[in-house]
Amino acid sequence: MPFPLYLLAMAIFAMGTSEFMLAGLLPDIASDFDITVGTAGVLTSAFAIGMVVSAPLVAALARNWPRRSSLLGFILAFAAAHAAGAISMSFPVLCATRVVAALANAGFLAVALTAAAALVPPDRKGRALALLLSGTTVATIAGVPGGSVLGTVLGWRATFWAVALLCLPAALGLLKGIPAGRVKEEAMGGPALRAELALLTRPRLILAMLLGALVNAATFGSFTFLAPVVTGTAGLGELWISVVLVLFGAGSFVGVTVAGRLSDQRPGLVIAAGGPLLLVGWPALAVLADEPVALCALVFVQGALSFALGSTLITRVLYEAAGAPTMAGSYATAALNAGAAAGPLVAATTLSTQAGDLGPMWASGLLVAVALLVAIPLRAVVTAGRSAEVPQ
């Protein structure tokens, strides 16, 4: 893989730490601002909604900018938003900083995904995406649990400061490793913006985006509210939150790595095998969450399945949007974060039901079930190889 891909993955590690870290910080934030954990979960949705809305807009604005300048600008804005969040004394202000961070993250990820697809041969987009997403999965293994421990010891504000500082070496790496100037497609003159946006009417692209969003909604719906399950249902200490997050991250790293080797040529295998297992896994986790050993094992498995299936579906988005070289990354980003926005909102509604802290896991199972029900009658499209032709 080209070296610039590793630099992009390093930056995505910093951003992924921010996106996932709230799973271990929500109780502390809720206590600090005297709100419920469910209300604090709005921070996750605010971040994701900001990414959904801004990804296509920012990508359209930045489509003719030099990519190094764009990427640097986005990551520095991301750092500044976290510094502002660390000193905020109002929950609405904190929400606003999350939206600003989301805008910067959306722009970065949209440009990065498009750049990654341009750096590799057309039949290796899945491998390139897996490498970028490894930055996110490593964040769940190291960055997020580390942030959770830091938050437990020094408070959640210290974690926000840590993310801001983490962005600086990533920015330096991009400055040194990403070439200046415009990319090949830009230099030669690519398709018009209207032509790229027109691809959003293609049924195959819409289907891939919808399925990716549903699976990611299930992932974020449960992941966001794992902390109360660990300390409440399983009866473990606060430091065990970090252990469980590490297990989820380790599983996600395994899942995205394995799927990266299969999603280019055999996406049907990943979806057909991983979908039903993921569907069974969320209710199983809800039923067995009071058993610490079972909780830890299932969190690892669900992390692997969620990221294997999710990354494969997002790879399908990149393939189906191949005719939009500057906007494809924003379509993938929007699909990922539509799910990340909806998942916690859906999950939060279950916290006040009889299911209590386990409600999000039941909700995740329902979201995966919807995804499979959508996919089954259209399985010829979903499992088609990258070169398969399906009527539009």
C-alpha positions as CSV (number, residue, x, y, z in Angstrom):
1,M,0.0,0.0,0.0
2,P,1.3,3.5,-0.8
3,F,2.9,5.3,2.2
4,P,0.5,8.3,2.2
5,L,-2.3,5.8,3.1
6,Y,-0.6,5.2,6.4
7,L,-0.4,8.9,7.1
8,L,-4.1,9.3,6.4
9,A,-4.8,6.3,8.7
10,M,-2.7,8.0,11.5
11,A,-4.9,11.1,11.2
12,I,-8.1,9.0,11.2
13,F,-6.8,7.4,14.4
14,A,-6.9,10.8,16.1
15,M,-10.4,11.5,14.7
16,G,-11.6,8.0,15.5
17,T,-10.5,8.4,19.1
18,S,-12.8,11.4,19.3
19,E,-15.7,9.8,17.6
20,F,-15.7,6.7,19.8
21,M,-14.4,8.1,23.1
22,L,-17.8,9.3,24.3
23,A,-18.8,5.7,25.0
24,G,-16.5,5.8,28.1
25,L,-17.1,9.4,29.0
26,L,-20.9,9.8,28.9
27,P,-21.5,9.1,32.6
28,D,-18.9,11.7,33.6
29,I,-20.2,14.3,31.2
30,A,-23.8,13.7,32.3
31,S,-22.8,14.2,36.0
32,D,-20.8,17.3,35.2
33,F,-23.6,19.0,33.4
34,D,-26.4,17.5,35.6
35,I,-28.2,15.8,32.7
36,T,-29.1,12.1,32.0
37,V,-26.8,9.7,30.2
38,G,-29.4,9.5,27.4
39,T,-29.3,13.3,27.0
40,A,-25.5,13.2,27.0
41,G,-25.7,10.6,24.2
42,V,-27.0,13.5,22.0
43,L,-23.3,14.5,21.7
44,T,-22.7,11.3,19.6
45,S,-25.6,12.1,17.4
46,A,-24.7,15.8,17.1
47,F,-21.3,14.7,15.8
48,A,-22.7,12.2,13.4
49,I,-25.5,14.5,12.1
50,G,-22.9,17.2,11.5
51,M,-20.9,14.7,9.4
52,V,-23.9,13.5,7.4
53,V,-24.9,17.1,6.5
54,S,-21.5,18.5,5.9
55,A,-19.7,15.6,4.1
56,P,-21.2,16.3,0.6
57,L,-21.2,20.0,1.1
58,V,-17.6,20.3,2.2
59,A,-16.5,17.7,-0.4
60,A,-18.2,19.8,-3.1
61,L,-16.5,23.0,-1.9
62,A,-13.1,21.3,-1.6
63,R,-13.2,19.2,-4.8
64,N,-10.9,21.6,-6.6
65,W,-8.6,22.4,-3.7
66,P,-5.1,20.9,-3.4
67,R,-5.7,17.8,-1.2
68,R,-2.8,18.4,1.2
69,S,-4.1,21.9,2.0
70,S,-7.6,20.6,2.5
71,L,-6.5,17.7,4.8
72,L,-4.3,20.0,6.9
73,G,-7.0,22.6,7.2
74,F,-9.6,20.0,8.3
75,I,-7.4,18.4,10.9
76,L,-6.3,21.7,12.5
77,A,-9.9,22.8,12.7
78,F,-10.7,19.5,14.3
79,A,-8.1,20.1,17.0
80,A,-9.3,23.6,17.6
81,A,-12.9,22.4,18.2
82,H,-11.7,19.9,20.8
83,A,-9.7,22.6,22.6
84,A,-12.9,24.7,22.7
85,G,-14.9,21.7,23.9
86,A,-12.4,21.1,26.7
87,I,-13.0,24.6,28.2
88,S,-16.8,24.8,27.6
89,M,-19.0,25.3,30.6
90,S,-22.3,24.8,28.9
91,F,-23.8,21.6,27.4
92,P,-25.2,23.4,24.3
93,V,-21.8,24.9,23.7
94,L,-20.2,21.5,24.0
95,C,-22.7,20.2,21.5
96,A,-21.8,23.1,19.1
97,T,-18.1,22.2,19.3
98,R,-19.0,18.6,18.4
99,V,-20.8,19.8,15.3
100,V,-17.8,21.9,14.3
101,A,-15.5,18.9,14.9
102,A,-17.9,16.8,12.8
103,L,-17.7,19.3,9.9
104,A,-13.9,19.1,10.0
105,N,-14.0,15.3,10.3
106,A,-16.4,15.0,7.5
107,G,-14.3,17.1,5.2
108,F,-11.2,15.2,6.1
109,L,-12.7,11.8,5.7
110,A,-14.4,12.6,2.4
111,V,-11.2,13.9,0.9
112,A,-9.2,11.0,2.5
113,L,-11.5,8.3,1.1
114,T,-11.4,9.8,-2.3
115,A,-7.6,10.2,-2.2
116,A,-7.2,6.6,-1.0
117,A,-9.3,5.2,-3.9
118,A,-7.1,7.3,-6.3
119,L,-3.9,6.0,-4.8
120,V,-4.5,2.3,-5.5
121,P,-5.5,0.2,-8.6
122,P,-9.3,0.1,-9.2
123,D,-9.6,-3.4,-7.9
124,R,-8.0,-2.7,-4.5
125,K,-10.4,-0.1,-3.1
126,G,-11.4,-2.5,-0.3
127,R,-7.9,-3.0,0.8
128,A,-7.3,0.8,0.8
129,L,-10.5,1.4,2.8
130,A,-9.5,-1.3,5.3
131,L,-6.2,0.4,5.8
132,L,-7.9,3.7,6.5
133,L,-10.5,2.2,8.8
134,S,-7.6,0.5,10.7
135,G,-6.9,4.0,12.0
136,T,-10.4,3.9,13.6
137,T,-10.1,0.4,14.9
138,V,-6.7,1.1,16.5
139,A,-8.4,4.1,18.1
140,T,-10.9,1.8,19.7
141,I,-8.1,-0.5,20.9
142,A,-5.7,2.2,22.2
143,G,-7.0,5.7,21.9
144,V,-10.6,5.3,23.2
145,P,-9.7,3.1,26.2
146,G,-6.8,5.4,27.0
147,G,-9.1,8.3,26.8
148,S,-11.5,6.5,29.1
149,V,-8.8,5.9,31.7
150,L,-7.6,9.5,31.4
151,G,-11.2,10.7,31.8
152,T,-11.7,8.5,34.9
153,V,-8.5,9.8,36.5
154,L,-8.4,13.5,35.4
155,G,-12.0,14.1,34.1
156,W,-13.5,14.1,30.6
157,R,-12.0,17.5,29.7
158,A,-8.5,16.0,29.9
159,T,-9.5,13.6,27.2
160,F,-10.7,16.4,24.9
161,W,-7.3,18.1,25.4
162,A,-5.5,14.9,24.6
163,V,-7.4,14.5,21.3
164,A,-6.5,18.1,20.3
165,L,-2.8,17.4,21.0
166,L,-3.0,14.1,19.2
167,C,-4.0,15.9,16.0
168,L,-0.7,17.9,15.9
169,P,1.7,15.0,15.0
170,A,-0.9,13.7,12.5
171,A,-0.9,17.1,10.8
172,L,2.9,17.2,10.7
173,G,2.9,13.8,9.1
174,L,0.5,14.9,6.4
175,L,2.5,18.1,5.8
176,K,5.6,16.0,5.2
177,G,4.1,13.0,3.5
178,I,1.3,14.2,1.2
179,P,2.6,15.8,-2.0
180,A,1.5,19.4,-2.7
181,G,-0.5,20.3,-5.8
182,R,-3.6,18.8,-7.3
183,V,-4.2,15.1,-7.9
184,K,-4.1,13.6,-11.4
185,E,-7.9,13.7,-11.9
186,E,-8.0,17.3,-11.0
187,A,-5.1,18.2,-13.3
188,M,-6.8,16.4,-16.2
189,G,-10.3,17.7,-15.5
190,G,-12.7,15.3,-14.0
191,P,-16.5,15.1,-14.4
192,A,-18.7,18.1,-13.5
193,L,-20.2,18.3,-10.0
194,R,-23.7,17.8,-11.5
195,A,-22.6,14.6,-13.1
196,E,-21.2,13.3,-9.9
197,L,-24.3,14.2,-7.9
198,A,-26.4,12.5,-10.5
199,L,-25.0,9.1,-9.4
200,L,-27.1,9.5,-6.2
201,T,-30.1,8.4,-8.3
202,R,-28.6,5.0,-9.0
203,P,-30.5,2.2,-7.1
204,R,-27.3,0.2,-6.4
205,L,-25.6,3.2,-4.8
206,I,-28.6,4.1,-2.7
207,L,-29.0,0.5,-1.6
208,A,-25.3,0.2,-0.6
209,M,-25.5,3.5,1.4
210,L,-28.8,2.4,3.1
211,L,-27.4,-0.9,4.2
212,G,-24.1,0.6,5.4
213,A,-26.1,3.2,7.4
214,L,-28.3,0.5,9.1
215,V,-25.4,-1.7,10.1
216,N,-23.5,1.3,11.4
217,A,-26.5,2.5,13.3
218,A,-26.6,-0.9,15.1
219,T,-22.9,-0.6,15.9
220,F,-23.1,2.9,17.4
221,G,-26.5,2.3,19.0
222,S,-24.9,-0.3,21.4
223,F,-21.4,1.0,21.5
224,T,-22.4,4.5,22.7
225,F,-24.2,3.0,25.8
226,L,-21.8,0.2,26.7
227,A,-20.4,1.9,29.8
228,P,-23.6,1.6,31.9
229,V,-23.9,-2.1,30.9
230,V,-20.4,-2.7,32.1
231,T,-20.7,-1.0,35.5
232,G,-24.5,-1.7,36.0
233,T,-25.6,-4.9,34.4
234,A,-22.3,-6.8,34.7
235,G,-21.4,-5.1,38.0
236,L,-17.8,-4.4,37.1
237,G,-15.7,-1.4,38.2
238,E,-15.3,1.7,36.1
239,L,-11.8,0.7,34.9
240,W,-13.4,-2.3,33.2
241,I,-15.1,0.0,30.8
242,S,-11.7,0.5,29.2
243,V,-11.1,-3.2,29.1
244,V,-14.4,-3.8,27.3
245,L,-13.7,-1.0,24.8
246,V,-10.3,-2.6,24.1
247,L,-12.0,-5.9,23.3
248,F,-14.5,-4.2,21.0
249,G,-11.6,-2.4,19.3
250,A,-9.6,-5.6,18.9
251,G,-12.5,-7.3,17.4
252,S,-13.2,-4.4,15.0
253,F,-9.5,-4.5,13.9
254,V,-9.8,-8.2,13.2
255,G,-13.0,-7.7,11.3
256,V,-11.9,-4.9,9.1
257,T,-8.6,-6.6,8.3
258,V,-10.3,-9.9,7.3
259,A,-13.0,-8.1,5.3
260,G,-10.4,-5.9,3.6
261,R,-9.0,-9.0,2.0
262,L,-12.4,-10.2,0.8
263,S,-14.6,-7.2,0.1
264,D,-13.1,-6.5,-3.3
265,Q,-13.6,-9.9,-4.8
266,R,-16.1,-11.7,-2.5
267,P,-18.4,-9.2,-0.8
268,G,-21.2,-11.7,-1.0
269,L,-19.4,-14.1,1.3
270,V,-18.8,-11.4,4.0
271,I,-22.4,-10.3,3.9
272,A,-24.0,-13.8,3.7
273,A,-21.9,-15.1,6.6
274,G,-21.6,-12.0,8.7
275,G,-25.2,-10.6,8.5
276,P,-27.0,-13.5,10.3
277,L,-24.3,-13.8,12.9
278,L,-24.4,-10.1,13.7
279,L,-28.2,-10.3,13.9
280,V,-28.0,-13.1,16.5
281,G,-25.1,-11.5,18.4
282,W,-26.9,-8.3,19.6
283,P,-29.8,-10.1,21.4
284,A,-27.3,-12.7,22.8
285,L,-25.3,-9.8,24.2
286,A,-28.4,-8.4,25.9
287,V,-29.3,-11.7,27.4
288,L,-25.8,-12.6,28.7
289,A,-24.6,-9.1,29.6
290,D,-24.8,-9.9,33.4
291,E,-22.1,-12.6,32.9
292,P,-18.8,-10.7,32.6
293,V,-17.0,-13.5,30.7
294,A,-19.8,-13.7,28.1
295,L,-20.1,-9.9,27.9
296,C,-16.4,-9.6,27.1
297,A,-16.4,-12.5,24.5
298,L,-19.5,-11.2,22.7
299,V,-18.3,-7.6,22.6
300,F,-15.2,-8.8,20.8
301,V,-17.2,-10.9,18.3
302,Q,-19.7,-8.1,17.7
303,G,-16.9,-5.6,17.1
304,A,-15.4,-8.0,14.5
305,L,-18.7,-8.7,12.8
306,S,-19.9,-5.1,12.8
307,F,-16.8,-3.7,11.2
308,A,-16.4,-6.6,8.7
309,L,-19.9,-6.2,7.4
310,G,-19.9,-2.4,7.7
311,S,-16.6,-1.9,5.9
312,T,-17.7,-4.3,3.1
313,L,-20.9,-2.3,2.5
314,I,-19.0,1.0,2.5
315,T,-16.6,-0.5,0.0
316,R,-19.6,-1.2,-2.2
317,V,-20.5,2.5,-2.0
318,L,-17.0,3.4,-3.3
319,Y,-17.3,1.0,-6.2
320,E,-20.8,2.1,-7.1
321,A,-19.7,5.8,-6.9
322,A,-16.6,5.2,-9.0
323,G,-17.9,7.7,-11.6
324,A,-17.7,10.4,-8.9
325,P,-14.0,10.7,-8.3
326,T,-14.2,13.8,-6.0
327,M,-17.5,13.0,-4.3
328,A,-17.4,9.3,-3.7
329,G,-15.7,9.7,-0.3
330,S,-18.5,12.0,0.8
331,Y,-21.2,9.5,-0.1
332,A,-19.4,6.8,1.9
333,T,-18.9,9.3,4.8
334,A,-22.6,10.3,4.7
335,A,-23.7,6.6,4.8
336,L,-21.4,5.8,7.7
337,N,-22.5,8.7,9.8
338,A,-26.2,8.6,9.0
339,G,-26.1,5.4,10.9
340,A,-23.9,6.8,13.6
341,A,-26.4,9.6,14.1
342,A,-29.6,7.5,14.0
343,G,-28.2,4.6,16.1
344,P,-27.7,6.4,19.4
345,L,-31.0,8.3,19.0
346,V,-32.9,5.0,18.5
347,A,-31.0,3.3,21.3
348,A,-31.6,6.2,23.7
349,T,-35.4,5.8,23.4
350,T,-35.1,2.3,24.8
351,L,-33.3,3.3,28.0
352,S,-36.5,4.4,29.7
353,T,-38.3,1.1,28.8
354,Q,-38.3,-2.1,30.8
355,A,-35.1,-3.2,28.9
356,G,-33.2,-0.4,30.6
357,D,-29.5,-0.3,29.9
358,L,-29.9,-3.4,27.7
359,G,-32.4,-1.7,25.4
360,P,-29.7,-0.4,23.0
361,M,-28.6,-4.0,22.2
362,W,-32.1,-5.1,21.4
363,A,-32.4,-2.0,19.2
364,S,-29.2,-2.9,17.4
365,G,-30.6,-6.4,16.7
366,L,-33.7,-4.8,15.2
367,L,-31.6,-2.5,13.0
368,V,-29.6,-5.4,11.6
369,A,-32.8,-7.3,11.0
370,V,-34.2,-4.4,9.0
371,A,-30.9,-4.4,7.0
372,L,-31.2,-8.1,6.2
373,L,-34.8,-7.8,5.3
374,V,-33.9,-5.1,2.8
375,A,-31.0,-7.0,1.5
376,I,-32.6,-10.4,1.0
377,P,-34.9,-9.6,-1.9
378,L,-32.0,-7.6,-3.5
379,R,-29.3,-10.1,-2.7
380,A,-28.2,-10.3,-6.4
381,V,-27.3,-6.6,-6.2
382,V,-25.8,-6.6,-2.7
383,T,-23.6,-9.7,-3.4
384,A,-22.6,-8.8,-6.9
385,G,-18.9,-8.7,-7.6
386,R,-17.3,-5.4,-8.5
387,S,-17.6,-6.0,-12.2
388,A,-21.1,-7.4,-12.2
389,E,-23.6,-5.5,-14.2
390,V,-27.1,-5.0,-12.7
391,P,-29.8,-3.2,-14.4
392,Q,-30.2,0.4,-13.2
